[in-house]
Amino acid sequence: MEKLKENWLTDGLIDFEYKKYQLLAYLKTVKESYQRVELYPFLSDLVFHYRNLIALKDAQAMIIESFPKEISLEGLKNLEVTYKRIIEDDLIMQEIESIMEFALPQFKSSLDEGSFIYEYVESKCEISPIGLTSLYANEGYLFITQPPEKETHVYRYQTTLFEQSSESMRGIHTRHVFTTQRSISNTYEQMKSSLIRQYAELPNPSVYLVLAKICIPFDQTLMPVAKRLLVKQISKAV
């Protein structure tokens, strides 16, 4: 099972045993991905599903709390449609609640395992500037390499600020420029000089190197970790 639908909880048959089987099949796929040290896209999916369940559980508690303890005949008529949808079908509500109670710790456990692997991988990666960094760090180049350090993947990056829940967040967009062989005649500094000559619109770019000390899947793990390290580095610089 590759993906869990965004609305998996209420999609199709709402039955505890069925949803339990569906969830465990998905988490088995996630586990197999972890064993290959492939973190994405599953780690971000787990965050999405876990947060969704937490929000749904909180919303459910708010809905139940919002109903008056004693409802008059007139009030009952006004609330009839909403009340029937949420309270009258008690069996479905109980089933959904049972599924959520089972799913939350399962998601949390898998999320914790993924976070542990992520932190380990991040601890095995170093980020450093190539040459002097520009005062304008929101756009530049990112070099990524891993053992045996022969191939260097070169990306152009651009960061943007956006507001999320009254908090400023930094997003990053990357575009692959080229992959080159590092050698005595083609050092990181020479790669930077070559980029400056080739792309005149960035005459003094910030260039960062992410060097992994272990060999890991590139697209599924190293690239996402490198991008996050870069965002952290830029946040310190600006």
C-alpha positions as CSV (number, residue, x, y, z in Angstrom):
1,M,0.0,0.0,0.0
2,E,1.7,3.2,-1.2
3,K,-0.5,6.0,0.1
4,L,-3.2,6.6,2.6
5,K,-5.9,8.8,1.3
6,E,-6.3,12.2,3.0
7,N,-9.9,11.3,4.0
8,W,-9.1,7.7,4.8
9,L,-11.0,7.9,8.1
10,T,-14.4,8.6,6.6
11,D,-13.8,7.3,3.1
12,G,-15.7,4.1,2.2
13,L,-16.7,1.6,4.8
14,I,-16.5,3.0,8.3
15,D,-15.7,-0.1,10.2
16,F,-13.0,-0.4,13.0
17,E,-11.5,-3.7,11.7
18,Y,-11.4,-2.6,8.1
19,K,-9.8,0.8,9.0
20,K,-7.4,-1.0,11.3
21,Y,-6.3,-3.3,8.5
22,Q,-6.0,-0.4,6.1
23,L,-3.9,1.7,8.5
24,L,-1.6,-1.2,9.5
25,A,-1.0,-2.1,5.8
26,Y,0.0,1.6,5.2
27,L,2.3,1.7,8.3
28,K,3.9,-1.6,7.1
29,T,4.9,0.2,3.9
30,V,6.2,3.1,5.9
31,K,8.3,0.7,8.0
32,E,9.8,-0.9,4.9
33,S,10.7,2.5,3.6
34,Y,12.4,3.4,6.9
35,Q,14.4,0.2,6.7
36,R,15.8,1.5,3.4
37,V,16.5,4.9,5.1
38,E,13.9,6.4,2.7
39,L,12.1,9.1,4.7
40,Y,10.0,10.9,2.1
41,P,7.3,11.3,1.2
42,F,6.1,9.2,4.1
43,L,7.4,11.3,6.9
44,S,5.6,14.4,5.7
45,D,2.5,12.3,5.1
46,L,2.6,11.0,8.7
47,V,2.8,14.6,10.0
48,F,-0.2,15.5,7.9
49,H,-2.4,12.5,9.0
50,Y,-1.4,12.9,12.7
51,R,-2.2,16.6,12.8
52,N,-5.5,16.0,11.0
53,L,-6.5,13.4,13.6
54,I,-5.6,15.6,16.5
55,A,-7.5,18.5,14.9
56,L,-10.5,16.2,14.3
57,K,-10.5,14.9,17.9
58,D,-10.3,18.5,19.3
59,A,-13.1,19.6,17.0
60,Q,-15.2,16.6,18.0
61,A,-14.8,17.5,21.7
62,M,-15.7,21.1,20.9
63,I,-18.9,20.0,19.1
64,I,-20.0,17.8,21.9
65,E,-19.2,20.5,24.5
66,S,-21.1,23.1,22.5
67,F,-24.4,21.3,22.9
68,P,-26.5,22.6,25.8
69,K,-26.9,20.2,28.7
70,E,-30.7,20.8,28.7
71,I,-32.5,21.4,25.4
72,S,-36.0,23.0,25.3
73,L,-38.5,21.8,22.8
74,E,-38.1,25.0,20.7
75,G,-34.3,24.7,20.9
76,L,-34.4,21.1,19.9
77,K,-36.4,22.0,16.8
78,N,-33.7,24.6,15.8
79,L,-30.8,22.1,16.4
80,E,-32.6,19.1,15.0
81,V,-30.7,18.8,11.7
82,T,-27.2,19.3,13.2
83,Y,-28.0,17.3,16.2
84,K,-29.2,14.3,14.2
85,R,-26.2,14.4,11.9
86,I,-23.7,14.3,14.8
87,I,-25.5,12.7,17.8
88,E,-28.3,10.5,16.5
89,D,-26.1,8.3,14.5
90,D,-24.3,7.2,17.6
91,L,-22.9,3.9,16.2
92,I,-21.0,5.6,13.4
93,M,-19.6,8.3,15.8
94,Q,-18.5,5.5,18.2
95,E,-16.8,3.6,15.4
96,I,-15.0,6.8,14.2
97,E,-13.9,7.5,17.8
98,S,-12.6,3.9,18.2
99,I,-10.7,4.2,14.9
100,M,-9.1,7.5,16.0
101,E,-8.2,6.1,19.4
102,F,-6.4,3.2,17.8
103,A,-4.8,5.3,15.0
104,L,-3.3,8.2,17.0
105,P,-0.7,6.2,18.9
106,Q,0.1,4.2,15.8
107,F,0.8,7.4,13.8
108,K,2.7,8.8,16.7
109,S,4.9,5.8,17.0
110,S,5.7,5.7,13.3
111,L,6.3,9.5,13.3
112,D,8.7,9.2,16.2
113,E,10.6,6.5,14.4
114,G,10.9,8.6,11.3
115,S,12.0,11.6,13.3
116,F,14.7,9.6,15.0
117,I,16.1,8.4,11.6
118,Y,15.8,12.0,10.3
119,E,17.8,13.4,13.2
120,Y,20.5,10.7,12.8
121,V,20.8,11.5,9.1
122,E,21.0,15.2,9.8
123,S,23.7,14.6,12.4
124,K,25.7,12.9,9.6
125,C,25.5,15.9,7.3
126,E,27.5,19.1,7.4
127,I,26.7,22.5,5.8
128,S,29.3,25.1,5.1
129,P,29.7,28.1,2.8
130,I,31.9,28.0,-0.3
131,G,34.0,31.2,-0.3
132,L,32.5,34.4,1.0
133,T,28.7,34.5,1.5
134,S,26.7,37.3,0.0
135,L,24.7,39.7,2.2
136,Y,21.7,38.6,0.1
137,A,21.4,35.0,1.2
138,N,17.8,34.3,0.0
139,E,19.0,33.2,-3.4
140,G,22.1,31.3,-4.4
141,Y,23.4,27.8,-5.1
142,L,23.4,24.6,-3.1
143,F,26.0,21.9,-3.6
144,I,25.1,18.4,-2.3
145,T,27.5,15.4,-2.2
146,Q,28.0,12.2,-0.3
147,P,30.6,9.4,-0.2
148,P,32.8,8.8,-2.2
149,E,32.4,12.6,-2.9
150,K,33.0,12.3,-6.7
151,E,29.6,13.6,-7.9
152,T,28.4,17.0,-6.8
153,H,24.8,17.9,-7.5
154,V,24.3,21.6,-8.0
155,Y,21.0,23.4,-7.4
156,R,19.9,27.0,-7.6
157,Y,17.8,27.9,-4.6
158,Q,15.4,30.7,-3.7
159,T,13.7,31.2,-0.3
160,T,10.4,32.9,0.5
161,L,8.8,34.0,3.7
162,F,5.1,33.2,4.4
163,E,2.8,33.5,7.4
164,Q,1.4,30.4,9.0
165,S,-0.6,30.6,12.3
166,S,0.7,34.0,13.1
167,E,4.3,32.7,12.7
168,S,6.7,33.5,9.9
169,M,7.9,30.4,8.1
170,R,10.6,30.1,5.4
171,G,10.0,28.0,2.3
172,I,12.6,27.0,-0.2
173,H,12.4,26.3,-3.9
174,T,15.3,24.5,-5.7
175,R,16.1,23.8,-9.3
176,H,18.7,21.4,-10.5
177,V,21.4,23.1,-12.5
178,F,23.8,20.3,-13.3
179,T,25.7,17.4,-11.8
180,T,29.5,17.5,-12.1
181,Q,32.5,15.5,-11.1
182,R,34.7,17.0,-8.4
183,S,38.4,16.7,-9.0
184,I,41.7,18.5,-8.4
185,S,41.0,20.7,-11.4
186,N,37.3,21.1,-10.5
187,T,37.1,22.1,-6.9
188,Y,34.0,23.5,-5.1
189,E,35.5,27.0,-5.5
190,Q,36.0,26.5,-9.2
191,M,32.4,25.2,-9.5
192,K,31.3,28.5,-7.9
193,S,33.4,30.6,-10.3
194,S,32.0,28.7,-13.2
195,L,28.4,29.4,-12.0
196,I,29.2,33.1,-11.7
197,R,30.5,33.2,-15.2
198,Q,27.6,31.3,-16.6
199,Y,24.8,33.1,-14.7
200,A,25.6,36.8,-14.7
201,E,22.3,37.7,-12.9
202,L,23.8,36.4,-9.7
203,P,27.3,38.0,-9.7
204,N,28.0,37.4,-6.0
205,P,25.9,34.5,-5.0
206,S,25.8,32.7,-1.6
207,V,26.9,29.1,-2.2
208,Y,26.5,26.4,0.4
209,L,27.8,22.8,0.4
210,V,25.9,20.0,2.2
211,L,28.3,17.1,2.7
212,A,26.9,13.8,3.9
213,K,29.2,11.5,5.8
214,I,27.1,8.4,5.0
215,C,25.7,7.1,1.7
216,I,21.8,7.4,1.8
217,P,19.0,7.6,-0.8
218,F,19.3,10.9,-2.5
219,D,15.8,12.0,-3.5
220,Q,13.9,10.3,-0.6
221,T,16.3,11.4,2.2
222,L,19.4,13.4,1.5
223,M,17.8,16.1,-0.6
224,P,15.0,16.9,1.9
225,V,17.5,17.0,4.8
226,A,19.9,19.2,2.8
227,K,17.1,21.7,2.1
228,R,16.1,21.9,5.7
229,L,19.8,22.4,6.7
230,L,20.0,25.2,4.2
231,V,16.8,26.9,5.5
232,K,18.3,26.8,9.0
233,Q,21.6,28.2,7.8
234,I,19.9,31.1,5.9
235,S,17.6,31.9,8.9
236,K,20.8,32.4,11.0
237,A,22.4,34.6,8.2
238,V,19.5,37.0,7.5
